[in-house]
Amino acid sequence: MKKRLSFISLMLIFTLVLSACGFGSSSGDGGKKDSKGKDTLNVNIKTEPFSLHPGLANDSVSANVLRQTFEGLTTIGKDGKPVEAAAEKIEVSDDQKTYTFTLRDAKWSNGDPVTAEDFEYAWKWALDPKNESQYAYQLYYLKGGEAANTGKGKIEDVGVKAVNDKTLKVELEKPTPYFTELTAFYTYMPVNKKVAEKNAKWYTNADENYVSNGPFKMAKWKHSGNIVLEKNDQYWDKDAVKLKKINMAMVNDPNTGLNMYKKGELDFVGQPLDQISTDAIPSLKKEGLNIDPFASVYLYKFNTEAAPLNNVNIRKALTYAINREAIVKNITQAEQLPAMGLVPPAVHGFESNKGYFKDHDVDKAKEHLEKGLKELGLKKASDLPKITLSYNTDEAHQKIAQAVQEMWNKELGVDVELGNEEWNVYIDKLHAGNYQIGRLGWTADFNDGMNFLETYRDKEGGNNDTNWENAKYKELLNKASRETDSAKRIELMKEAESIIMDELPVAPIYFYTMPYLHDESLKDFVLTGTGEIYFKTAHFE
């Protein structure tokens, strides 16, 4: 879900920030060299979270904080499968459409009991269109969820009901085999109804209003500076929590982050929390760099209502002319896979996904450019309206954009300008449709192809941003969502993928991997193939 200062300026700023935040060897935590007895974890989340309200968050930065501070009915275990969390018991009806969750005795960080009503309130709040939740569509699995969010139904009719303080009854539109994975996702996390109704901005600062139900609580939030989490002594499973504090820096420079790690000021560097400089990857491979599979895709989105990207042949020309192999070999360098499809091969059922077009097919690209120019009444590429490729500020994104800019100019004669902003500004512009071509990464919220494909099901979908919609594509996804036969369901999704890869509202670039390093004494954190990281059980040995 990315204006650079000089190196000296960056170092001065980061030195001041880190000194103020208690990072570094002077903090007494010992860093990497001597972690005996250490109970403070130091990490870097790169940038200010978009939102730390579970119903408004829509990015990995926010998610990495929320997964430490909040807890859903389920969570994801070490094997990547959902396990009971806020719910101690889950019952499913014979038709697989009704779930009854029995909540365990748990408290919010302020001592209030966590109730079924807190879950009902949070889910219905996210579905209420006036709250503009970008991830509201993740709740469309609930009976009446989509109707309520699109104004065609009533919020009170949505299929989630607090039967009593400890019992939550959930009715689904149709059987959803991965529903208990969804209930671990942050949009499904609860919100303290009493606190939220008293203060609508409860989630904007670290004060008495910011209450959570997870293993850690918010202690400090210096906006665009750092976040400090502390162990939540009200948490139901507090005995399993060994860390007393998590310091989260916001250093949006991979070289600085890596240097901090090497000096013992960070205990973890790399995906999914921050990034490792692409220049450092080759040497770090020789030093034991971890590289894990990752159900995530790096892509460029086209605004299909902005000229000339409203022409499918122009989109095809630009997509086919990209040399993905060169990008992953010479820039990213962490064993990423060139992507000519939307769904990563790390997703169940898509392991053999080889893509729908040839990488760096210059002949095809030129053929489609010629068709596109003719349809637009233009004679040559230089006659095309101005095109801007946008990305959020980040070293790797900049390098990739510069490489693609050169490819498009060299292979097609198309001149493209580059533009970048900091993350919060950038993502707002994408969601507002104020862009032509923009980069974005998409990581699976749950390990299923539907999570990648359904993003583009509806033109007004929360994270679509492309203004693209296709009736046949939507029909296939709707059929897949009702299909109970796993093999048939996957085939329907693959047919849908072939449509979006033909019309190309997005241009996939590569499938991510997770390169990372951590203090060798840091044990028992949970890192999943969908890029979720949990520090509940983490400790230093």
Backbone hydrogen bonds, N-H to C=O, Kabsch-Sander energy under -0.5 kcal/mol:
donor,donor_aa,acceptor,acceptor_aa,energy
10,L,6,S,-2.5
11,M,7,F,-2.4
12,L,8,I,-2.2
13,I,9,S,-2.4
14,F,10,L,-3.1
15,T,11,M,-2.2
16,L,12,L,-1.9
17,V,13,I,-2.6
18,L,14,F,-3.0
19,S,15,T,-2.1
20,A,16,L,-2.1
21,C,17,V,-1.7
22,G,18,L,-0.7
22,G,19,S,-0.7
23,F,18,L,-1.9
27,S,24,G,-2.0
28,G,25,S,-1.2
33,K,30,G,-0.5
34,D,30,G,-1.2
38,K,35,S,-2.2
41,L,245,K,-2.6
43,V,41,L,-0.5
43,V,247,N,-2.9
45,I,249,A,-3.1
47,T,45,I,-2.0
56,L,53,H,-1.9
57,A,53,H,-2.4
63,A,59,D,-2.1
64,N,60,S,-2.3
65,V,61,V,-1.0
65,V,62,S,-0.7
66,L,62,S,-2.8
67,R,63,A,-2.4
68,Q,65,V,-1.5
69,T,65,V,-1.4
70,F,66,L,-2.9
72,G,74,T,-0.6
73,L,183,T,-0.7
74,T,183,T,-0.9
75,T,83,V,-2.3
77,G,75,T,-0.5
77,G,81,K,-3.0
80,G,77,G,-2.0
83,V,75,T,-2.8
85,A,73,L,-2.6
86,A,72,G,-2.4
87,A,73,L,-1.8
88,E,102,T,-2.7
89,K,102,T,-1.4
91,E,100,T,-2.4
93,S,98,T,-2.5
96,Q,93,S,-1.9
99,Y,170,V,-3.0
100,T,91,E,-2.9
101,F,99,Y,-0.6
101,F,168,L,-2.9
102,T,89,K,-2.7
102,T,100,T,-0.5
103,L,101,F,-0.6
103,L,166,K,-3.0
104,R,86,A,-2.2
106,A,104,R,-0.9
107,K,234,Q,-0.6
108,W,112,D,-3.9
109,S,212,S,-2.2
111,G,108,W,-2.4
114,V,106,A,-2.5
115,T,113,P,-0.6
116,A,165,D,-2.2
118,D,115,T,-0.8
119,F,115,T,-0.9
120,E,116,A,-2.3
121,Y,117,E,-2.8
122,A,118,D,-1.9
123,W,119,F,-2.5
124,K,120,E,-2.2
125,W,121,Y,-2.3
126,A,122,A,-2.0
127,L,123,W,-1.6
128,D,124,K,-1.3
131,N,128,D,-2.3
132,E,129,P,-1.3
134,Q,132,E,-0.5
136,A,133,S,-1.4
138,Q,135,Y,-2.0
139,L,136,A,-2.3
140,Y,137,Y,-1.6
142,L,139,L,-1.6
143,K,171,E,-3.0
145,G,142,L,-2.4
148,A,144,G,-2.1
149,N,145,G,-2.1
150,T,146,E,-2.0
151,G,148,A,-0.9
152,K,147,A,-2.2
153,G,147,A,-1.7
157,D,154,K,-1.3
158,V,155,I,-1.7
159,G,143,K,-2.9
160,V,158,V,-2.3
161,K,169,K,-2.5
163,V,161,K,-1.0
163,V,167,T,-1.9
164,N,167,T,-1.2
167,T,164,N,-0.9
168,L,101,F,-2.6
169,K,161,K,-3.0
169,K,167,T,-0.5
170,V,99,Y,-3.2
170,V,168,L,-0.5
171,E,159,G,-3.0
172,L,97,K,-3.3
173,E,141,Y,-2.4
176,T,96,Q,-0.7
179,F,176,T,-2.0
181,E,178,Y,-1.0
182,L,178,Y,-1.7
183,T,179,F,-2.0
184,A,181,E,-1.3
185,F,182,L,-1.9
188,Y,185,F,-1.7
189,M,186,Y,-1.6
191,V,118,D,-1.2
193,K,191,V,-0.9
196,A,192,N,-2.7
197,E,193,K,-2.5
198,K,194,K,-1.0
199,N,195,V,-2.0
202,W,199,N,-1.5
204,T,201,K,-1.7
207,D,205,N,-1.5
210,Y,207,D,-1.3
211,V,209,N,-1.5
214,G,69,T,-3.0
216,F,68,Q,-1.8
217,K,230,E,-3.2
219,A,228,V,-2.9
220,K,228,V,-1.8
222,K,226,N,-2.7
223,H,221,W,-0.9
225,G,222,K,-2.7
226,N,222,K,-1.7
227,I,248,M,-2.4
228,V,220,K,-2.7
229,L,246,I,-2.8
230,E,217,K,-2.5
231,K,244,K,-2.0
232,N,215,P,-2.6
233,D,231,K,-0.9
235,Y,232,N,-1.7
238,K,235,Y,-1.5
240,A,237,D,-1.9
241,V,238,K,-1.3
242,K,240,A,-0.7
242,K,536,K,-0.6
242,K,538,A,-0.5
243,L,538,A,-0.5
244,K,39,D,-2.8
245,K,39,D,-1.5
246,I,229,L,-2.5
247,N,41,L,-3.0
248,M,227,I,-3.3
248,M,246,I,-0.5
249,A,43,V,-2.8
249,A,247,N,-0.6
250,M,225,G,-1.2
252,N,250,M,-0.7
253,D,251,V,-0.9
257,G,253,D,-2.3
258,L,254,P,-2.4
259,N,255,N,-2.3
260,M,256,T,-2.4
261,Y,257,G,-1.9
262,K,258,L,-2.6
263,K,259,N,-1.8
264,G,261,Y,-1.5
265,E,260,M,-3.0
266,L,260,M,-0.9
267,D,42,N,-3.3
268,F,42,N,-0.7
269,V,517,L,-2.6
271,Q,515,P,-2.0
273,L,270,G,-1.2
274,D,270,G,-2.3
280,A,277,S,-1.1
281,I,277,S,-0.8
281,I,278,T,-0.6
284,L,280,A,-2.2
285,K,281,I,-1.9
286,K,282,P,-0.7
286,K,283,S,-0.7
287,E,284,L,-1.1
288,G,285,K,-1.0
289,L,284,L,-1.6
290,N,516,Y,-2.2
292,D,514,M,-2.1
294,F,512,Y,-0.7
295,A,529,G,-2.7
296,S,294,F,-2.1
297,V,442,W,-2.4
298,Y,510,Y,-3.2
299,L,297,V,-0.5
299,L,440,L,-2.6
300,Y,507,A,-2.2
301,K,438,G,-3.7
302,F,505,P,-2.9
303,N,436,Q,-2.9
304,T,302,F,-1.2
304,T,466,T,-2.4
306,A,303,N,-2.1
307,A,305,E,-0.5
309,L,306,A,-1.5
311,N,308,P,-1.6
312,V,310,N,-0.6
315,R,311,N,-1.9
316,K,312,V,-2.4
317,A,313,N,-2.4
318,L,314,I,-2.3
319,T,315,R,-2.3
320,Y,316,K,-3.0
321,A,317,A,-1.4
322,I,319,T,-1.1
324,R,322,I,-1.1
327,I,323,N,-1.3
328,V,324,R,-2.5
329,K,325,E,-1.8
330,N,326,A,-2.6
331,I,327,I,-2.1
332,T,327,I,-2.0
333,Q,328,V,-1.6
337,L,511,F,-1.7
339,A,509,I,-2.1
340,M,338,P,-0.6
347,V,344,P,-1.8
350,F,347,V,-2.3
353,N,350,F,-2.0
354,K,352,S,-0.8
356,Y,340,M,-3.0
360,H,322,I,-1.4
361,D,320,Y,-1.3
361,D,358,K,-0.8
362,V,360,H,-1.4
365,A,361,D,-2.3
366,K,362,V,-2.7
367,E,363,D,-2.0
368,H,364,K,-2.4
369,L,365,A,-2.2
370,E,366,K,-2.3
371,K,367,E,-1.8
372,G,368,H,-2.7
373,L,369,L,-2.7
374,K,370,E,-2.0
375,E,371,K,-2.4
376,L,372,G,-1.7
377,G,374,K,-1.2
378,L,373,L,-3.3
383,D,380,K,-2.2
384,L,381,A,-1.9
387,I,415,D,-0.5
389,L,417,E,-3.3
390,S,388,T,-0.6
390,S,437,I,-3.4
391,Y,419,G,-1.9
393,T,421,E,-2.2
398,Q,394,D,-2.3
399,K,395,E,-2.2
400,I,396,A,-2.6
401,A,397,H,-2.6
402,Q,398,Q,-2.5
403,A,399,K,-2.1
404,V,400,I,-2.7
405,Q,401,A,-2.6
406,E,402,Q,-1.9
407,M,403,A,-2.2
408,W,404,V,-2.8
409,N,405,Q,-1.7
410,K,406,E,-3.0
411,E,407,M,-3.0
412,L,408,W,-1.3
413,G,408,W,-0.5
413,G,409,N,-1.1
414,V,408,W,-2.0
415,D,413,G,-0.6
417,E,387,I,-2.7
419,G,389,L,-2.1
421,E,391,Y,-1.1
426,Y,422,E,-2.9
427,I,423,W,-3.1
428,D,424,N,-1.4
429,K,425,V,-1.8
430,L,426,Y,-2.1
431,H,427,I,-2.5
432,A,428,D,-1.7
433,G,430,L,-1.4
434,N,429,K,-2.6
435,Y,433,G,-1.4
437,I,388,T,-1.5
438,G,301,K,-2.1
439,R,390,S,-1.7
440,L,299,L,-2.4
442,W,297,V,-2.7
444,A,295,A,-2.7
448,D,446,F,-2.1
451,N,448,D,-1.6
452,F,449,G,-1.2
453,L,449,G,-2.0
454,E,450,M,-3.0
456,Y,453,L,-1.5
457,R,454,E,-1.7
461,G,458,D,-2.1
464,N,461,G,-1.4
465,D,461,G,-0.6
474,K,470,N,-2.4
475,E,471,A,-2.3
476,L,472,K,-2.5
477,L,473,Y,-2.1
478,N,474,K,-2.4
479,K,475,E,-2.3
480,A,476,L,-2.5
481,S,477,L,-2.1
482,R,478,N,-0.8
482,R,479,K,-0.8
483,E,479,K,-1.2
486,S,484,T,-0.6
489,R,485,D,-2.5
490,I,486,S,-2.1
491,E,487,A,-1.9
492,L,488,K,-2.1
493,M,489,R,-1.9
494,K,490,I,-2.4
495,E,491,E,-2.1
496,A,492,L,-1.9
497,E,493,M,-2.4
498,S,494,K,-1.8
499,I,495,E,-1.0
499,I,496,A,-0.6
500,I,496,A,-1.9
501,M,497,E,-2.1
502,D,499,I,-0.9
503,E,499,I,-2.2
504,L,500,I,-1.9
507,A,300,Y,-3.3
509,I,298,Y,-3.2
510,Y,298,Y,-1.4
511,F,337,L,-3.1
512,Y,296,S,-1.8
512,Y,510,Y,-0.5
514,M,292,D,-2.8
516,Y,290,N,-2.2
517,L,269,V,-2.7
519,D,267,D,-2.8
522,L,519,D,-2.3
523,K,521,S,-0.6
523,K,539,H,-3.3
526,V,534,Y,-2.4
527,L,525,F,-0.6
528,T,532,E,-2.4
531,G,528,T,-1.8
534,Y,526,V,-2.4
538,A,535,F,-0.7
539,H,523,K,-1.9
540,F,38,K,-0.6
541,E,521,S,-2.8
